[in-house]
Amino acid sequence: MYLRGGKLNMKKRTRRPSNPLLIAFLVIAIGGLIYFNQIVVPEMPTLFMASPTPTRSMEAVLNEAQAYFAEGKLSQAIDAYKQAVLADPRNPSTFIELARTQIFAGQYNEAVTNAENALLLNPNNSMAYAVKASALDLLGMYDDAELAVNKAIELDPNNAAAYAYYTEILLDQGNYEDIQTAIDMSKKAESLDPNALETLRSRGYVLFNTGNYPEAIAAYQAAIAINDKLWDLHYSLGAVYKLQGEYDKAIQEMLTGVALNPTNPDIMTEISRTYATEGQYGKAIQFAEQALSLDPSSARLHGNLGVLLYKNKEYSKAAAALTLAVRGGTTDDGTVVEGLPLAPGRVADDYYSVYALSLTQLDRCADAVPIMQLILTNIAEDQIAYYNATQGMDYCKVAAGTPAAETTPTTTETPTP
C-alpha cells in the first residue's frame, strides 16, 4: 500500500510481468560500474597533482635564451624568450630582451610589437622605448625612431643603449649635417657604458662614417670579442677592411657573416662588390647571382648583377639584368620585379647609366640615347652619372657616323659610402 492525499490506499497494484531484456541491461550496467570503479579510476591521475617531470623554472628558460643568443642561434633564442613570455606575461624585461634579439635577427616589425608590449606593462620603461627606436630605425621610420629614442633618454638620461641607438638613427638617415650630433651621442654612450655591445657598435659606425678606419676596426673587434656570433658585426668590420684596401680580410669577415646569416642577400652583394673592386668579376658575378637567388624580386640585386656583367663585358646579359632593374618586368620563372626610379646617387650611376652604356655596346643607341638624355636632363648634378651619360652620347654620335666604334665608354667607380 502507499499514501495518496494523506489517506491509506488499501488497493493492491497490478504486478507487471518480468522483462528479460531490461534485466540483462541492468546486469551489464552494474558490471560496467564495478569495472570503472575498481580498474579505471585507480589508473587516472589525480587532478592538480604535480606531474612526474617538473616544469622548468623561469630562470632556466631565460638562461637558455641567453646561451642561444651568445652562440648566435637567434631563432632558438627567440623561441626561448617566447616561452619565458608565456610563463610570465607580466614581465616587461622579457619582452624587451625578446625584441632586442629580434632586431639582431632582422625581425624588425616583431621587435616593435614586443617593445610596445613591454610599454603596455610599464609605460615609463626607458629601455623599451630605446629598443623600439632601434627597430623603427631599421624599418626606415626615422621620425618615429627619433621620437622614441628621445623619450627613452627623457625617462632615463643614463641609458647608454639609447644614446648608442640615437647615433645609428642619425647616421642611417644619411644626413651628415648631423654628424657632430651623432659623434656626441656615441661618446655619451661610451662614457656611460664603454664595454656594452651597442656602445661599441655605434662607435664603430660613427668612426666608419667619419673616415677613422683604424679606430672603427678596433671598435668592431671589441664588439666581436663580446659576441662573435652576430653577423652584422662581421659584415660591418668587413666593410671597413674593404675601404682600407684589405680585401682578403674584408671577404673573410663577410663570409663569416654569411655563415651566420646565410639568407641575407646584402652580405653576398657586398662580397660581390669587393671581388669586383679587385677585378675578380667571375667570383663577383657568382656571389651576385647567389644574392639574387635569395630575393629575385629585388630590382637592386638585378642592377648589381647587371653592372658586374657589364664590367665583365657580358653586354647582352648585362642589358637583360639592367632592364629589370630600371624598367621592371617579369623574370623567366615568373617573378615580378618593380623598376627603380631615377635618382641621384648609386642607383642612377650604376643602374641607369650603365644600362645605357650596355645598350650602346649592343649597337642599340636608339634605346640608349633616351635614357642618357633622361639622366642629363633630370640629374645633371650627379657628376658620375652625368659623365657616364656624356660618354655614352659621344659614343653613339661616333657610331652613327662610323660602323665600327672607335672608342668604348667606361664607367667611373662609385665610391662606397
C-alpha positions in Angstrom: 0.0 0.0 0.0 1.1 3.6 -0.5 0.0 7.0 0.7 -2.1 9.2 -1.6 -3.6 12.5 -0.5 -2.9 11.8 3.1 -5.0 8.6 3.3 -4.1 5.0 3.2 -4.9 3.3 -0.1 -5.5 -0.3 0.5 -5.9 -1.2 -3.2 -3.2 -3.6 -4.5 -1.1 -2.5 -7.5 -1.2 -4.8 -10.5 2.1 -6.7 -10.9 3.8 -6.4 -14.3 5.5 -9.4 -16.0 9.3 -9.6 -15.8 11.3 -8.1 -18.8 14.4 -10.3 -19.5 16.0 -7.6 -21.8 15.8 -5.0 -19.0 17.3 -7.4 -16.5 20.2 -8.1 -18.9 20.8 -4.4 -19.4 20.9 -3.8 -15.7 23.4 -6.6 -15.1 25.7 -5.2 -17.8 25.4 -1.7 -16.4 26.2 -2.8 -12.9 29.2 -4.8 -14.1 30.5 -1.7 -16.0 30.2 0.5 -12.9 32.2 -2.1 -10.9 34.9 -2.2 -13.6 35.2 1.6 -13.8 35.3 1.9 -10.0 37.9 -0.8 -9.4 40.0 -0.8 -12.6 39.8 2.6 -14.4 39.6 5.1 -11.5 42.8 3.9 -9.8 44.7 4.4 -13.0 43.5 8.0 -13.6 45.9 10.8 -12.4 44.6 12.9 -9.5 43.6 16.4 -10.7 46.1 19.2 -10.0 48.7 16.6 -8.9 52.3 17.5 -9.8 53.5 15.8 -13.0 56.4 13.4 -12.7 58.6 15.8 -14.8 58.7 19.2 -13.0 58.1 22.4 -15.1 61.3 24.3 -15.9 61.9 27.5 -13.9 61.8 30.9 -15.5 65.4 31.3 -14.6 66.3 28.1 -16.6 64.4 29.3 -19.6 66.0 32.7 -19.6 69.4 31.2 -19.1 68.8 29.0 -22.1 67.7 32.1 -24.2 70.8 34.0 -23.2 73.0 31.0 -24.1 71.4 30.7 -27.5 72.0 34.4 -28.1 75.7 34.1 -27.1 76.1 31.3 -29.6 74.4 33.3 -32.4 71.5 30.9 -32.5 69.0 33.8 -32.8 65.9 31.8 -33.8 66.4 29.4 -30.9 66.9 32.4 -28.6 63.7 34.0 -29.8 61.8 30.7 -29.2 63.2 30.5 -25.7 62.2 34.1 -24.9 58.7 33.5 -26.2 58.5 30.5 -23.8 59.5 32.9 -21.0 56.9 35.4 -22.0 54.2 32.7 -21.9 55.4 31.7 -18.5 55.4 35.2 -17.1 53.5 37.6 -19.4 53.6 40.4 -16.8 57.4 40.9 -17.0 58.3 43.8 -19.4 62.0 42.9 -19.3 61.4 39.6 -21.1 59.5 41.4 -23.8 62.4 43.8 -24.2 65.0 41.0 -24.5 62.8 39.3 -27.0 62.5 42.5 -29.0 66.3 43.1 -28.8 67.0 39.6 -30.1 64.5 40.0 -32.9 66.3 43.1 -34.0 69.6 41.2 -34.4 67.6 38.5 -36.3 66.1 41.1 -38.7 62.6 40.7 -37.4 62.0 44.5 -37.0 58.2 44.6 -37.1 58.0 41.9 -34.5 60.6 43.7 -32.4 58.4 46.9 -32.5 55.4 44.9 -31.3 57.2 43.3 -28.4 58.8 46.6 -27.3 55.2 48.1 -27.3 54.0 45.1 -25.3 56.7 46.0 -22.7 55.4 49.6 -22.7 51.8 48.4 -22.1 53.1 46.8 -18.9 55.3 49.7 -18.0 54.7 53.0 -19.9 57.8 54.6 -18.3 60.3 51.9 -19.3 63.2 53.7 -20.9 64.8 50.6 -22.4 61.5 49.6 -24.1 61.5 52.9 -25.8 65.1 52.6 -26.8 64.7 49.1 -28.3 61.6 50.3 -30.1 63.5 53.2 -31.5 66.2 50.9 -32.9 63.6 48.7 -34.6 61.9 51.7 -36.1 65.2 53.0 -37.4 65.9 49.7 -39.2 62.4 49.9 -40.7 63.3 53.3 -42.1 60.8 55.1 -39.9 63.3 57.7 -38.8 60.9 60.3 -37.4 59.2 57.8 -35.2 62.5 56.4 -34.2 63.8 59.8 -33.0 60.6 60.4 -31.0 61.0 57.0 -29.3 64.7 57.4 -28.5 64.2 60.9 -27.2 61.5 59.6 -24.9 63.9 56.9 -23.7 66.6 59.5 -22.8 63.9 61.7 -21.1 62.9 58.8 -18.9 66.5 57.7 -18.2 69.3 60.2 -19.1 71.8 57.4 -18.1 70.6 54.9 -20.6 73.7 54.1 -22.6 71.9 52.0 -25.2 69.5 54.8 -26.0 72.5 57.1 -26.9 74.0 54.3 -29.0 70.8 53.8 -30.9 70.4 57.5 -31.4 73.8 57.6 -33.1 72.7 54.9 -35.5 69.4 56.6 -36.2 71.1 59.8 -37.2 73.7 58.1 -39.4 71.2 55.8 -41.1 69.3 58.9 -42.4 72.4 59.9 -44.4 72.1 63.5 -43.2 75.7 64.3 -42.5 74.8 67.8 -41.3 74.0 66.0 -38.0 77.3 64.1 -37.9 78.5 66.1 -34.9 75.4 65.2 -33.0 75.9 61.5 -33.9 79.5 61.8 -32.6 78.3 63.3 -29.4 75.7 60.7 -28.9 78.2 57.9 -29.4 80.6 59.5 -26.9 77.8 59.8 -24.4 77.1 56.1 -24.7 80.8 55.4 -24.3 81.0 57.5 -21.1 78.1 55.6 -19.6 78.9 52.1 -20.6 82.1 51.8 -22.6 82.1 48.0 -22.8 78.5 47.4 -23.9 78.0 45.8 -27.3 75.6 48.5 -28.5 78.1 51.2 -27.4 81.0 49.6 -29.3 78.9 49.0 -32.4 77.7 52.6 -32.5 81.3 53.9 -32.0 82.4 51.7 -34.9 79.7 53.0 -37.1 80.4 56.7 -36.4 84.1 56.2 -36.8 83.5 54.4 -40.1 81.4 57.3 -41.3 84.0 59.9 -40.4 86.8 58.0 -42.1 88.6 56.9 -38.9 89.0 53.4 -40.2 91.7 52.0 -37.8 89.6 53.2 -34.8 86.4 51.8 -36.4 88.2 48.4 -36.8 89.2 48.4 -33.2 85.7 49.2 -32.0 84.1 46.4 -34.1 86.8 44.0 -33.0 85.9 44.8 -29.4 82.2 44.2 -30.1 83.0 40.9 -31.7 85.1 39.9 -28.6 81.9 40.2 -26.6 79.8 38.1 -29.1 81.5 36.7 -32.2 78.3 35.1 -33.4 76.5 38.2 -34.6 76.6 38.5 -38.4 76.1 42.3 -38.6 79.3 42.9 -36.6 81.4 40.8 -39.1 79.6 42.5 -42.0 80.4 45.9 -40.7 84.0 45.1 -39.9 84.4 43.6 -43.4 83.1 46.9 -44.9 85.8 48.9 -43.0 88.5 46.5 -44.2 87.3 47.0 -47.7 87.8 50.7 -47.5 91.2 50.2 -46.0 92.1 48.2 -49.1 92.4 44.9 -47.1 90.3 42.9 -49.4 91.2 39.4 -48.1 90.3 40.4 -44.6 87.1 42.1 -45.8 86.0 39.0 -47.7 86.8 36.7 -44.7 84.7 38.8 -42.3 81.8 38.9 -44.7 82.0 35.2 -45.4 81.7 34.7 -41.6 78.7 36.9 -41.7 77.2 34.6 -44.5 77.9 31.5 -42.4 76.0 33.1 -39.5 73.1 34.5 -41.7 73.0 32.6 -45.0 69.7 34.1 -46.1 70.8 37.7 -46.1 71.4 38.9 -49.7 73.1 42.1 -48.6 76.2 40.3 -47.3 76.7 38.4 -50.6 76.1 41.6 -52.5 78.9 43.4 -50.6 81.2 40.4 -51.2 80.4 40.6 -54.9 81.4 44.3 -55.0 84.6 43.6 -53.0 85.6 41.0 -55.6 84.8 43.4 -58.3 87.0 46.1 -56.7 89.8 43.6 -57.1 88.9 42.9 -60.7 87.7 39.4 -60.0 84.5 39.6 -61.9 83.9 35.9 -62.2 83.7 35.5 -58.4 81.8 38.8 -58.1 79.1 37.5 -60.5 78.9 34.2 -58.7 78.1 36.0 -55.4 75.8 38.5 -57.1 73.8 35.6 -58.5 73.6 33.9 -55.1 72.3 37.1 -53.6 69.7 37.4 -56.3 68.5 33.8 -55.8 67.6 34.8 -52.2 65.4 37.7 -53.4 64.6 37.5 -57.1 62.1 40.3 -56.9 64.7 42.9 -55.9 65.5 45.4 -58.7 68.5 46.5 -56.8 70.0 43.0 -56.9 69.3 42.7 -60.6 71.0 46.0 -61.1 74.1 44.9 -59.1 74.4 41.8 -61.2 73.9 43.8 -64.4 76.8 46.2 -63.5 79.1 43.3 -62.8 78.2 41.6 -66.1 78.9 44.9 -67.9 82.3 45.2 -66.3 83.0 41.5 -67.4 82.0 42.6 -70.9 78.9 40.3 -71.0 76.8 43.1 -72.5 73.8 41.1 -73.6 73.3 39.6 -70.1 74.1 42.9 -68.5 71.3 44.7 -70.6 68.8 42.0 -69.6 69.5 42.3 -65.9 69.6 46.1 -66.0 66.3 46.2 -68.0 64.7 44.6 -65.0 66.4 47.0 -62.6 65.4 50.1 -64.5 62.2 49.3 -66.3 61.0 46.4 -64.2 59.3 43.3 -65.7 58.9 39.6 -65.1 61.8 37.1 -64.7 61.9 33.8 -66.6 60.4 32.0 -63.6 57.5 34.5 -63.3 58.8 36.7 -60.5 57.6 40.3 -60.9 60.3 43.0 -60.5 59.3 46.6 -59.9 61.8 49.0 -61.6 63.8 51.6 -59.6 63.1 55.3 -60.0 65.8 57.6 -61.4 67.5 59.5 -58.6 71.0 61.0 -57.9 73.5 58.6 -56.4 74.4 55.0 -56.8 71.2 53.9 -58.4 71.4 56.4 -61.2 75.1 55.8 -61.8 75.3 52.0 -61.5 71.9 51.2 -63.0 70.6 53.8 -65.4 73.8 55.0 -66.9 75.4 51.5 -67.1 72.2 50.2 -68.6 72.5 52.9 -71.3 76.2 52.0 -71.8 75.4 48.3 -72.2 72.9 49.1 -74.9 75.4 51.2 -76.8 77.8 48.1 -76.8 75.0 46.2 -78.4 74.6 48.9 -81.1 71.2 49.8 -79.6 71.8 53.6 -79.4 68.2 54.2 -80.4 67.3 52.7 -77.0 70.2 54.1 -75.1 70.0 57.8 -76.1 66.6 58.5 -74.4 68.0 57.0 -71.2 71.1 59.2 -71.3 69.0 62.2 -72.2 66.8 61.5 -69.1 70.0 61.4 -67.0 71.4 64.7 -68.4 68.1 66.5 -68.1 67.0 65.3 -64.6 70.1 64.6 -62.5 72.8 66.7 -64.1 74.1 67.4 -60.5 75.1 63.8 -60.2 78.6 64.2 -61.7 79.3 60.4 -62.1 76.0 59.7 -63.8 76.4 62.9 -65.9 79.9 61.8 -67.0 78.8 58.3 -68.0 75.8 59.6 -69.9 78.0 62.2 -71.7 80.5 59.4 -72.7 77.6 57.3 -73.9 76.2 60.1 -76.0 79.6 60.7 -77.6 79.9 57.0 -78.3 76.6 56.9 -80.1 77.4 60.0 -82.1 80.6 58.3 -83.4 78.7 55.1 -84.0 76.1 57.0 -86.1 78.8 58.2 -88.5 81.1 55.2 -88.3 80.0 51.5 -88.5 82.9 50.3 -86.3 83.1 52.2 -83.0 86.5 53.7 -82.3 86.1 54.2 -78.6 84.5 52.3 -75.8 82.8 54.2 -73.0 83.9 53.2 -69.5 82.2 53.6 -66.2 83.6 55.6 -63.3 83.6 53.8 -59.9 81.0 55.0 -57.5 82.6 55.5 -54.1 81.1 53.1 -51.5 79.6 55.2 -48.6 
